[in-house]
């Protein structure tokens, strides 16, 4: 598993904003295709999803999402 690839992917996805990242998380959980993650293998994709959820947990606690 390439952690650098995962981190780069998460950073790029997070630049899309809170609402879009929330949509991406749902899409990934449902197995739907998401632009920008096709270069990740299944394990890396699951790691990226976990990181996205972790990032979003901070926003959900604070009640802010733009």
Protein Blocks (a to p, Z undefined) as FASTA:
>chain_A
ZZklmmmmmmmmmmnojklmmmmmmmmmnopacehilmpcfklmmmmmmmmmmmmmmmmm
nopaZZ
